[in-house]
């Protein structure tokens, strides 16, 4: 019987050797760099028992780490996803566009996705109605590929384990303070989420987890950012710039501590001014339009979003059109961030 969990996993050690863990017995085997690399590379071995995989990999010639792989592994929302693609351009797009999500240390993946010639690589992170031709998935323990169906994104593949029926999505940026607290910055298209994220990073106030897609875990209440390339403004043009690996890009889980919703400043109010919701009902009314389907049930989506706004302050920040946004963030958003830092 096929289960979601693999019978063994391989994890790279800091010295380049590998630990291979047999789940049924909790036995850990330390293997050489060459053998561990082969076990990691050849995911067709993952469904077979460990002793068979070790025998097969041990009998093979050493493969070179410099060989161009037909896959890329990405750390997304607490799991490792392996993307296979026959087209090297698609792999390069994933590898460079999500460079921050390429794991520092290699290990066997939690789920695999295969992108055929019909797959829309530019739409992998988006939800849309209809089929996703050319996109299949399989679990590490399962040798068979299955069509990825439904409306949910394929980056990460929210309809598959270990993500399935678990996440609520928000159209938001996620800023993470040095304390580890997360600030969600919600807003409609072109409201200023990207500018807010870049400003906070340049000011040294927070790291960027995402400027577009936040995933709220309905089981734990933590949030993850999907580290897509940000659209950086230069005059009237926007250029997609990958988030860089390192401390200025945050990959792990963050505990949400506040929400800021960007709204156009009314003609008679001051831009850069912050107001705070007086009640859970008011906070929900502000947040509702920024919630998206992430695979959790409607009941979980309702309960988790309610839980989010009941435990943390929800603000609205009036913002001006570009380039006045920056001054609004310096007066309003900096106040929220500094208050969070003083009250961990």
C-alpha positions as CSV (number, residue, x, y, z in Angstrom):
1,X,0.0,0.0,0.0
2,X,1.4,3.4,-0.9
3,X,1.7,6.0,1.9
4,X,2.8,9.6,1.8
5,X,5.9,9.0,3.8
6,X,9.1,7.6,2.3
7,X,10.7,4.6,3.9
8,X,14.0,6.4,4.1
9,X,15.5,9.9,3.7
10,X,19.0,11.2,3.0
11,X,20.3,14.4,4.5
12,X,23.6,16.1,3.8
13,X,26.0,16.8,6.7
14,X,28.1,20.0,7.1
15,X,31.2,18.0,6.2
16,X,29.8,16.8,2.9
17,X,29.0,13.2,4.1
18,X,25.4,12.1,4.3
19,X,23.1,10.6,6.9
20,X,20.5,8.1,5.6
21,X,17.7,7.5,8.0
22,X,15.5,4.4,7.8
23,X,12.2,5.4,9.1
24,X,10.9,1.9,10.1
25,X,13.8,1.3,12.4
26,X,15.0,4.8,13.2
27,X,18.5,3.6,12.2
28,X,20.9,6.2,10.9
29,X,23.6,5.2,8.4
30,X,26.5,7.6,7.6
31,X,27.6,7.3,4.0
32,X,30.2,8.9,1.8
33,X,29.7,12.1,-0.1
34,X,29.6,10.3,-3.5
35,X,27.1,7.7,-2.3
36,X,24.8,10.2,-0.6
37,X,24.9,12.5,-3.6
38,X,23.7,9.6,-5.8
39,X,20.9,8.7,-3.4
40,X,19.8,12.4,-3.5
41,X,20.1,12.8,-7.2
42,X,18.4,9.6,-8.3
43,X,14.8,10.1,-7.0
44,X,13.8,6.9,-8.9
45,X,15.5,5.1,-6.0
46,X,13.4,6.8,-3.3
47,X,10.4,4.4,-3.5
48,X,12.5,1.2,-3.1
49,X,13.7,-0.2,0.2
50,X,16.9,1.3,1.6
51,X,19.1,-1.8,1.3
52,X,18.1,-2.1,-2.4
53,X,18.7,1.7,-3.0
54,X,22.2,1.4,-1.3
55,X,23.1,-1.6,-3.4
56,X,22.1,0.1,-6.6
57,X,23.8,3.4,-5.8
58,X,26.9,1.7,-4.6
59,X,27.4,-0.2,-7.8
60,X,27.3,3.0,-9.9
61,X,30.2,5.1,-11.0
62,X,30.5,8.4,-9.2
63,X,28.5,11.2,-10.8
64,X,29.8,14.7,-11.0
65,X,28.2,17.5,-9.1
66,X,29.0,19.7,-12.0
67,X,26.6,17.8,-14.3
68,X,23.6,19.8,-15.2
69,X,20.7,18.3,-13.3
70,X,17.2,17.9,-14.8
71,X,15.7,19.1,-11.6
72,X,15.8,21.9,-9.0
73,X,15.0,21.6,-5.3
74,X,13.2,24.5,-3.6
75,X,12.5,25.1,0.1
76,X,8.9,26.3,0.1
77,X,6.6,26.7,3.2
78,X,8.5,24.3,5.4
79,X,9.0,21.5,2.8
80,X,11.3,20.6,0.0
81,X,9.8,20.4,-3.5
82,X,11.8,18.9,-6.4
83,X,10.8,20.3,-9.8
84,X,11.7,18.2,-12.9
85,X,11.6,19.8,-16.3
86,X,12.8,18.6,-19.7
87,X,13.3,22.2,-20.8
88,X,16.6,23.6,-19.3
89,X,15.2,27.2,-19.7
90,X,12.3,26.3,-17.2
91,X,14.8,24.9,-14.7
92,X,17.0,28.0,-15.1
93,X,14.0,30.2,-14.5
94,X,13.1,28.4,-11.3
95,X,16.8,28.2,-10.1
96,X,17.5,31.9,-10.7
97,X,14.0,33.4,-10.0
98,X,13.8,31.6,-6.7
99,X,17.5,31.5,-5.9
100,X,16.8,32.3,-2.2
101,X,14.8,29.1,-1.9
102,X,17.5,26.7,-3.1
103,X,18.4,24.8,0.1
104,X,21.9,25.4,1.5
105,X,22.1,21.7,2.4
106,X,20.7,19.0,0.3
107,X,18.2,16.3,1.3
108,X,15.6,14.1,-0.3
109,X,12.4,16.1,-1.2
110,X,9.0,15.9,0.4
111,X,7.1,16.0,-2.9
112,X,8.1,16.0,-6.6
113,X,6.6,18.0,-9.5
114,X,7.2,17.3,-13.2
115,X,6.8,20.0,-15.8
116,X,6.1,18.9,-19.3
117,X,6.3,20.9,-22.5
118,X,2.7,22.1,-22.1
119,X,3.3,23.5,-18.6
120,X,2.9,27.3,-18.0
121,X,6.0,28.0,-16.0
122,X,5.0,31.6,-15.5
123,X,1.7,30.5,-13.9
124,X,3.0,27.9,-11.4
125,X,2.5,30.2,-8.4
126,X,-1.0,31.4,-9.4
127,X,-4.4,29.9,-8.8
128,X,-6.7,29.6,-11.8
129,X,-9.7,27.6,-12.8
130,X,-9.3,24.7,-15.2
131,X,-6.7,22.0,-15.9
132,X,-3.0,22.4,-15.5
133,X,-1.7,20.5,-18.6
134,X,1.8,19.2,-18.4
135,X,2.0,19.4,-14.6
136,X,2.3,16.1,-12.6
137,X,3.4,15.2,-9.1
138,X,4.4,12.2,-7.1
139,X,5.3,11.4,-3.5
140,X,8.9,10.1,-2.7
141,X,7.5,6.7,-1.8
142,X,5.4,6.4,-5.0
143,X,6.9,5.5,-8.4
144,X,3.8,6.7,-10.3
145,X,3.2,10.3,-11.5
146,X,-0.3,11.8,-11.0
147,X,-1.8,14.8,-12.8
148,X,-1.9,17.9,-10.6
149,X,-5.5,19.0,-10.8
150,X,-7.6,21.7,-9.3
151,X,-7.3,25.5,-9.0
152,X,-4.5,25.7,-6.5
153,X,-0.9,26.8,-7.4
154,X,1.8,24.4,-8.3
155,X,4.5,26.5,-6.7
156,X,4.3,25.2,-4.0
157,X,1.9,22.4,-5.0
158,X,-0.8,23.2,-2.3
159,X,-3.1,20.3,-3.4
160,X,-0.5,17.6,-2.5
161,X,0.9,16.3,0.7
162,X,2.5,17.7,2.8
163,X,0.6,20.9,2.0
164,X,-2.9,19.6,1.3
165,X,-5.9,21.1,3.1
166,X,-3.7,23.0,5.4
167,X,-3.0,26.6,4.2
168,X,-4.8,29.8,3.8
169,X,-3.2,32.2,1.3
170,X,-3.1,36.0,1.6
171,X,-2.3,38.5,-1.1
172,X,0.4,40.3,1.0
173,X,4.0,41.0,1.7
174,X,5.7,39.4,4.7
175,X,8.3,41.3,6.6
176,X,10.3,39.6,9.4
177,X,11.9,41.6,12.1
178,X,15.2,40.6,13.7
179,X,13.2,39.2,16.7
180,X,11.5,36.8,14.3
181,X,8.1,38.5,14.4
182,X,6.2,38.8,11.2
183,X,4.4,41.8,9.8
184,X,1.8,41.1,7.0
185,X,1.4,44.0,4.6
186,X,-1.8,43.5,2.6
187,X,-3.0,45.6,-0.3
188,X,-4.6,45.4,-3.7
189,X,-2.5,45.3,-6.9
190,X,-0.1,48.2,-7.1
191,X,-1.0,49.4,-3.6
192,X,2.7,49.5,-2.6
193,X,3.4,46.1,-1.0
194,X,6.7,45.7,-3.0
195,X,7.8,49.2,-2.2
196,X,7.0,48.6,1.5
197,X,9.1,45.4,1.5
198,X,12.1,47.0,-0.3
199,X,11.9,50.1,1.9
200,X,11.9,48.0,5.1
201,X,14.9,46.0,3.9
202,X,16.9,49.0,2.8
203,X,16.1,50.7,6.2
204,X,17.5,47.7,8.0
205,X,14.2,47.2,9.8
206,X,13.2,43.8,8.4
207,X,14.0,40.9,6.1
208,X,11.7,40.1,3.1
209,X,9.9,36.7,3.0
210,X,7.7,37.7,0.0
211,X,6.1,40.7,-1.6
212,X,3.1,38.8,-2.9
213,X,2.1,35.4,-1.5
214,X,1.8,34.6,2.2
215,X,0.7,31.2,3.4
216,X,-0.9,30.9,6.9
217,X,-0.7,27.4,8.4
218,X,-4.1,26.5,9.8
219,X,-2.5,23.9,12.0
220,X,0.1,26.1,13.8
221,X,-0.8,29.7,13.1
222,X,2.6,30.5,11.6
223,X,3.1,32.2,8.3
224,X,5.5,31.5,5.4
225,X,6.4,33.7,2.4
226,X,6.7,32.3,-1.1
227,X,10.0,34.0,-2.2
228,X,9.1,35.0,-5.7
229,X,11.1,37.6,-7.6
230,X,10.0,41.1,-6.7
231,X,9.0,43.7,-9.3
232,X,11.4,46.6,-8.7
233,X,10.3,50.0,-10.0
234,X,12.6,52.0,-12.2
235,X,10.8,55.0,-13.5
236,X,7.6,53.7,-15.2
237,X,9.1,50.3,-15.7
238,X,9.1,47.3,-13.4
239,X,11.9,44.6,-13.5
240,X,11.6,41.2,-11.8
241,X,14.5,40.9,-9.4
242,X,15.1,37.6,-7.5
243,X,15.3,37.9,-3.7
244,X,18.9,37.2,-2.8
245,X,20.0,34.3,-0.6
246,X,21.2,35.4,2.8
247,X,19.9,37.2,5.9
248,X,17.9,39.8,4.0
249,X,15.5,37.1,2.7
250,X,13.6,35.1,5.3
251,X,12.7,31.5,4.4
252,X,11.4,29.9,7.6
253,X,8.2,30.1,9.6
254,X,7.4,33.4,11.3
255,X,4.9,34.1,14.0
256,X,2.6,36.9,12.8
257,X,2.6,39.9,15.2
258,X,0.6,42.5,13.3
259,X,-1.1,43.3,10.0
260,X,-1.0,46.5,8.0
261,X,-3.4,47.0,5.2
262,X,-2.4,49.6,2.6
263,X,-5.3,51.8,1.4
264,X,-5.4,55.0,-0.7
265,X,-5.3,58.1,1.4
266,X,-8.6,59.9,1.3
267,X,-8.5,63.5,0.1
268,X,-9.3,64.9,3.6
269,X,-7.1,62.6,5.6
270,X,-3.3,62.6,6.1
271,X,-1.3,60.1,4.1
272,X,1.0,58.1,6.3
273,X,-1.5,58.0,9.1
274,X,-2.3,54.7,10.8
275,X,-5.6,53.6,12.2
276,X,-6.2,50.4,14.2
277,X,-9.3,48.2,14.1
278,X,-11.4,48.6,17.2
279,X,-12.9,45.1,17.0
280,X,-12.4,41.6,15.6
281,X,-15.3,42.3,13.2
282,X,-13.8,45.5,11.9
283,X,-10.4,43.8,11.5
284,X,-12.1,40.9,9.5
285,X,-13.9,43.3,7.3
286,X,-10.6,45.0,6.4
287,X,-8.7,41.7,5.9
288,X,-11.4,39.7,4.0
289,X,-10.7,40.9,0.5
290,X,-7.0,39.9,0.8
291,X,-7.7,36.2,1.7
292,X,-7.2,33.6,-0.9
293,X,-7.9,29.8,-1.2
294,X,-4.8,27.9,-0.1
295,X,-6.3,24.5,0.2
296,X,-7.7,24.6,3.7
297,X,-11.4,23.9,4.2
298,X,-13.8,26.9,4.3
299,X,-14.3,26.2,8.1
300,X,-10.5,26.2,8.6
301,X,-10.1,29.3,6.5
302,X,-12.7,31.1,8.6
303,X,-11.3,29.9,11.9
304,X,-7.7,30.6,11.1
305,X,-8.3,34.1,9.8
306,X,-10.5,34.9,12.8
307,X,-7.7,33.5,15.0
308,X,-5.2,35.7,13.3
309,X,-7.0,39.0,13.7
310,X,-8.2,38.2,17.3
311,X,-4.7,37.9,18.6
312,X,-2.8,40.7,16.9
313,X,-3.4,44.3,16.0
314,X,-4.7,45.0,12.5
315,X,-3.9,48.5,11.1
316,X,-4.8,50.5,8.0
317,X,-2.2,52.8,6.5
318,X,-3.2,55.6,4.2
319,X,-0.7,55.8,1.3
320,X,-0.2,58.3,-1.5
321,X,0.6,57.4,-5.2
322,X,4.2,56.7,-6.1
323,X,6.6,58.3,-5.3
324,X,4.9,59.6,-2.1
325,X,4.7,56.0,-0.8
326,X,8.2,56.1,0.6
327,X,7.4,59.2,2.8
328,X,4.2,57.4,4.0
329,X,6.2,54.3,5.0
330,X,8.8,56.4,6.8
331,X,6.1,58.0,8.9
332,X,3.6,55.3,9.3
333,X,5.1,51.8,8.6
334,X,8.3,52.6,10.5
335,X,6.2,53.4,13.6
336,X,4.5,50.0,13.4
337,X,7.7,48.1,12.9
338,X,9.5,49.9,15.8
339,X,6.6,49.3,18.1
340,X,6.7,45.6,17.3
341,X,10.4,45.5,18.0
342,X,9.9,47.1,21.4
343,X,7.1,44.7,22.3
344,X,8.2,41.2,21.3
